[in-house]
Amino acid sequence: MGYLGEEIRKLGFGLMRLPQKDGVIDVEQVKEMVDLFMEAGFTYFDTAWAYAGSEDAIRQALVERYPRERYQLATKNAAWINCKTKEEAYTQFDASLKQTGAGYFDFYLLHNLGEGRTHYFDDFDMWNWVLEKKKAGLVKHVGFSFHSTPEELEAILQTHPEMEFVQLQINYADWENPAVQSGRCYEVARKYGKPVVIMEPVKGGMLATPPPTVEKIMKETEPDSSTASWAVRFAADLEGVITVLSGMSTVEQMKDNLSYMKSFTGLTPEQKETLAKARAELKKIPLIPCTSCNYCAKVCPMNIGIPGSFTAMNYLTLYSDLGRAKHQEGWLVGGHGQKSAGECIKCGKCEEACPQHIQIRDTLEKVKDVLLA
């Protein structure tokens, strides 16, 4: 694409949801996925200090196996996670350098700005600090990821014009969603001339398996295309986009993404019309807008499996199968060593951390009443 002087193709490998085996990241499978990705000519990898095991896995699968100049590596600093001093926040950078072994980062992001999280970066003078890292040659491009309102995004961009790019949650389901406002946030970034990295194009996997009525619309237009491909292509068609991150968890997902993104040049009018119809159909279905980012669970003092609970509730809404929904709740929550919705003490910490502005306490009460009864 050439944004910021970097030649980057429109598909990026998001490393938040890497494949696991026996509860740990399956590095051998990640290596296979990295090889397929690189062989197809794609080069952008996105990890974060907060993605447990991800930086270490990408060191083994990518950094130790490919020349440094052949790829771009992005990682992030989450100063709002358990940091009481700026020194504690700064050490995340050193930890990321050590864990990745990359030597420097092509893209370094202040992680998950918005609402009560932004002030940590202000209090710890992270804006000037990250520019010093750039001057030292340890970072090539500085930016931030963002989960909040377009008004807050505009305020940050006005205050910090030195930021070179912004990473936004954008997908066709959330484009006009009042809780996420993907479209308006994108327009703000474009207004200030900031190129965009897109995250959550498949909405945490939800748009890979949309409701049958939505899938029917897509299959009528392209019977052989995956539903996930529609979501990624929607994001990749937008102007000013550096790359679209797909959090691939299997070799099969990687192969599917590569099959249509290797030659992607833009959506046709018919494809745009299909997506508009799909978006209109989705609006008719009330879902919990959770993307399984897990920020809520990180701050929950009771270790409640909030994303798993919400995934199970959405499954019930989409497929009307109470038995399967209860099974999903049991596996996604208890099966992963977390406590159920019934253990919620309603402290509200989860809602402060939630990028999607979900009324988590009220929703957990519904989970308790419906799935745990």
N, C-alpha and C positions, 0 to 999 in steps of 0.2 A: 503493500500500500504506500509506503514512503512517508507516513506521518512521523514527525520528529526525527526525520533522517534515517529511520529504520525500515528495511524491507521486510514486511510481515504479511503473511497471507491471512485470510479472514477467519481461520479456525485456530483457536488456542486450546491447549490441553490444560483443563482445570484439575488441580491435584487435591481437591478437598474430599473426594469420595473414591479413593483408590480401592482396588479389589483387596479383599482380605481372605486369609486362610488361617483357621484356628485362632481367630481373634486378633491377628496381626496383619499388617500390610503384606501382600503377596508380591515381593520384589521381583520374582522371576516373571510373573505375569505383567508387572509394570514394565519390565525390560522389553518384553515382546510388544507391548503397546507403544512404547517409546520408539522402537525400531520401525514399526509400521508408520508412525506419525512422521518421523524424520525422512524415511524413504519416499514418502509422498510429497515432500518438499515443505512441510510445515515446521515451524521453529519456536513458537512461543509457548512457554510453560509458566503456569501460575500456581504458586504455593503460598504459605503463610506460616509465621512462627506459631500461630494458634492451631494449625492443622496437625494434630498429633501424629508424629511419625512421618509426615509427608516430606519434610525437608531432608530427612535422613534417607528416605526411599529414593528421592530424585537424585541424590548424590550417587547412590549405587547404580541406579538405572540409566542416568544421563551423564552427569558431570564426570564420572570416572570412566566413561566409555566413548565420549565424543569430544572432539576439539572444542575449546571454549568459544571460539568465534563462530561456530556453526549454529548456535541457538541463542535465544533470549530467555532469561530467567527473571521472573518477577516474584517478590515476596513482600510481606507486610509486617507492620509494627502495630500491635494492639495495646497501646499504652493504658487502656482502660481495664485491662485484665490484671487484677491483683498488684497494681503498681502504686506505691505510696510516695515514691520520690522519682525525680527525673532520671536518676542514676539507674533505678530498676528498669525504667522504660528503655533507656539507652542500651542496656545489656541485651535486650532482645535482638538488636542488630548483630552484636558479636556472636550470639548463639546461632543466629541464622547463617552467618558466614561460616561458622565451624560446622554446622550440621549439613549444609549444602556443599561445602568445599569449593564453592564457585569462584572465590577470589574477589568478585564484585557482582553487583546486581544491575541488570539492564534497566529494570523498572522497580522502583521501591515505593511502596504505598503506605501512607498512614491509614490504618485499617478501621473500616466501619464507622466513619464519622456520622454524626447526627444526634440530635437530642442531648441526653445527659452524657454522651461519650465524648463529644467534641472538646469540652473544657479541659480534659486531661492533656490534649495536645497543645492547648494554649498555655495551661499552667506549667507544663514541662518544657516550654519553648521548643517544641518539636519541629516547628516550621523552619526556624533558623538552623536547628541541629541537622536536619536532613539536607539542607543546602550545603552545609559544611562537609557532609559525607560526599556530596556530588563534587565539590571543589577538590576533595582529596582523591577523587578517581574511584571511589568505592561504589558509587551509584552513577548511572548514566542519565536516567530520567526520573523525576520526582512527581508524585501525584497522590491521590487518595481515593479510597473506595467509600461509597456513601449510601446510606439507607435512611432517608427521611424525606422531608417535604421539598418541593421546588423552591420555596421561599428561603429555606435554610441553606440550600445549595447555592442560591444566588448570593446570599450574604457571605458565605465562605469564599466564593470566587471573587467577590468584590474586595474582600479583605486580603486575600492571598493570590494575587495575579501571577505570582511566581510559580504556582503549580502548573505543570506542563500537560497533565491529562487527568481524567477522572474516570473511575470505574463505577458503572451503574447497573442496577438490576433492571433488565429490559426483556420483556417477552410479550407476545401478542395477547395473552390473557390479562396482563396487568397494564396494558397500554393506556386504558382509560379507567382503570380501577382506582377509586378515590382513596383507598388505603395505601396504595403504592405510588400511583401517579407516574408510571414509567415514561409516558409520552411527554409530560410537562417537564420532568427532570432532564430528559434528553434535549428538549428545546432550550432549556437554560444553559446547558453545556455548550450547545451550538451557538447560542447568543454570545457567549464569552470566548468563542473560538477554541474551545478545548476539545481535542480529539477524545473519543470515548472507547474504553474497553468494556465490553458487555459481559455481565455475569448473569447467572440464572436464566438463560434463554429458554430452558425447558422446565423452568419453575421447580427446581429440585426433583426432576423426574416426573412430575405430575402430567406434563404435556406429552410425555412419551406414551402414556396410556390414558388419553382423554376419555370422556364419556362416549358411549357408543354413537350418540347422535352427532357428536363432533367428528369422530373418526369416519363416520359414513360420508360426511361432506367431503373430507379429504380423499377418501378412497374412490369416490365417484370421479374425481378429477385425475388422480394418479394412483391407480390400483397397486402399483408395485413399490411406491415410496413409503417409508416409515413415517409414522405420525411425528416422531421426534425431528425428522428432517424438516418438516414444515416450520417448526419452532425455531430451529437454528437458522434456516434460510430467511425467515422474517427479520431476525436481528441482523444478519449479515447484509441484508439489502439496504440498510440505513446508511446515509451519508456520514462521513466523518468518523467512521468506526475503525479503530486500530485492529481489533480482532474480537472474535466472539468465543468466549470460554465455554467449553463443554466439559462438565465434570464426569468424565467417562470412568466406568467401574468395571468394564469387561472388554475383552478383545473384540467381541461381537459388536459392541457399541462403537468402538474405535473404527472397525471396518465399515460400519454403516455410515458414520460421519464422513469418512474419507471418500466413500463411493460417490457422494454428491457434492462435496465441497472442493474436491480436486479441480473440478471444471466449472465451479459456480461463477457466474458473471452477473447475476441479478435476477429478480423475479419478473415473470411475464405478467401482463395485465390479467390474464385468466387466473394465475396463481394468487395475485393480490386480491382478486375478487373472492376466491375460495377462502383465504384467510379472514377476510372481512365477515364472511358468512359464519365461519367457525367461531370467531370472536363474539358475534351476536348470539350464537347458540349457547356459548359458555356463560354468558351473562344471565341466562335463565336458571342457572344451577348455583345455589348458594354453598360455596365451599369455604373451609377455614384456610386463609391465605398463608399457610405455613410452608416454608421452603426447606425445612430441616437444616438450617444453618447452625443450630445447636447453641446459639448464644444464650438463650434462656436457660438451658440446662447447665451451662457453665457457672451461672450465678445462683442457681437454686440450692438453698441450704438443705433441702430434703432429698436431693438427687432424684427428682421425679422425671420420668421419661416423657417430657412434654411433646417433642416432635413425633415420637412414636404413637402417643395417644391421639394426636391430631391426624396423623396419617390413617389410623384405623377409623376415625370418625369420618374422614373424607371418603374412605373406601365404602363405608356404609351409605353415605349420601349418593355416591356414584352408582353403586351396584345393588343396593337394597338387600344385602346378604348379611344379616346380623351374626350368624354363626361364624362366617369368615372374618368379619370385622372383629369379633371378640378374640378369635384365634390370632389375628394380626396384633391386637393390643397385647396379648399375652407374650407373643414372641418379641415384638419390637420394644416392649418395656421390661417385663420381668425376665424375659430371655436374655436381655442384655444387662442384667444386674441393676436395673433401676426400679424405683418405687412407683406405685400406681397413682393415678389422679386423686384417689381418696386420701392420700397422705398430705395433700396441699394444706399449708398453714396460712395461705393468703397474705404473704408478706409483701408481694408486689414487685420484688426485685426482677422477676422474669419480664414483666411488662416494661420496665425501664430499659431493658437490654434488647427487646424485640424490635428488629428492623421493620417488621410488617404491621406494627401497631395493633396487634391482636389483643383483645381483652382475655388474657390467658386464664385468669382466675375464674371468670364466669364460664369459660369454655371447658375448663377442667371439671367444673361442677356438672356440666352436661355429659362429659365423658363418664363420670362416676355414675350418673343416673341411668345412662343408656347402655354402656358396655360393661359396667362392673356390677350391675344389679343381679 
